[in-house]
């Protein structure tokens, strides 16, 4: 039997994420969570890579979660030196991967990441 990953396409997944956001909105859920689903849907539509391969690999997603979580924590309280180094290291790796994936310059990737993280 084929798994969902075998026949999933970016547009269909983005539509599902958008529907989840709409349902959450109808239930008056947390607006940040709603925005996260909508942001993910938009990002997915513009993602140039193979969705199935990216899901199976998981490296880029893990780096994105680390950067997201440390950035959110940084807004609440000061990071210790170890966390600050980790944030910088993973941000640099994520930006390199992102720039390569989208075929853009590193500075453009940095600018896009800053825009996303400001919305946290």
N, C-alpha and C positions, 0 to 999 in steps of 0.2 A: 504494500500500500504506500502510495506517495505521501510524503509529509507536506505540511503547509509550506515549509521552506522551499520545496521543490518547484512550486508553481506560483509563488507569490511575486507580485510586481509592485514597484514603488508607488504607482498611482493608486492602486487598490488599498495598500496599507495606509497611505496618506489619507484616503477617504475614511477609513475606519477610525484613524486617530482623530479626525475632524468630527466624526459622529460621536465619539466618546466625549470630546470636549463639549459638544452641544448637549448631550445628556447630563453631564456634570453641571453645566450652566443651568439647565432646567431644574436640577435638584438644589440649586444655590450652593454649590460646593465652593471650596477655596479657589479664589480667582487666580492665584499663582499656579495652581495645579491645572486649571483650565488653559491658562496661557502656555504652560509647558507642553500640553498635548498639541495645541495649535502651532507652536513653534516647531515641534518635532515634525508635524505634518508638512509644513513649508520647507523645512530643511531636507526632508526625505525626497520631496519632489525634485529639488535641485541637486540631489546627490548623484554624481556621475558614475559611481562604481556599481559593481554587482551586489545587489542587496543580500542575496543568499550567502555569498562568500564573506561579506562583511559581518553578517550575523554569526556565521560559524567561527570566524577568526576571533572576534571579540576584543582585540587589542585596542583599537581606536575607541570603542565604547568604554572600555575600562579607564583609559586615560581621560576621556571626556567626563566621566563620573567623578574622578579624583579632582580634576580642575574645578568642576561645578561645586562639589562638596566643600573643598577648601576655600573657594572664593566666598561661598555663602557663610561659612564659619568665620572667615576673615571680617565680614561685615558685622558680625555679632561681637567678636572680641579679637584681640591681637593674637596672631599666630605665634607659636614659639619658633625658635630658629630652625629646628628640624622640619616643622610643617612648612615654613616659608621656603626652605630649600627644595622640599618635595614639590610644592606648588610651582616654583620656578622651573624645576626640571621637567615635570610633566606638562606644563604649559608649553615649554620649548619643543618637546617631542610631539605634542598634539598639533602645534602650529606647523611643524615640518611635515607631518603626515597630511594635514589638511591642505597645505599649499600644494603638495605633490598630487594629492587626490583631485583637487579642483583645477590644477594647472595655473595657479596664481602665484604672485610673488609673496614672499614671507611677510612683508609689511602689510599687504592687503589682507592676508589671513589674520594677522595680529589685530588689525582694525575691525574685522568682522567679529572676532572673538570678544574684543572689548565691548562692542555693541551688544552682543548676546549677554555677556556677564553683567552689564549694567542693569539689565532688566530683572535680575534675580531679586 
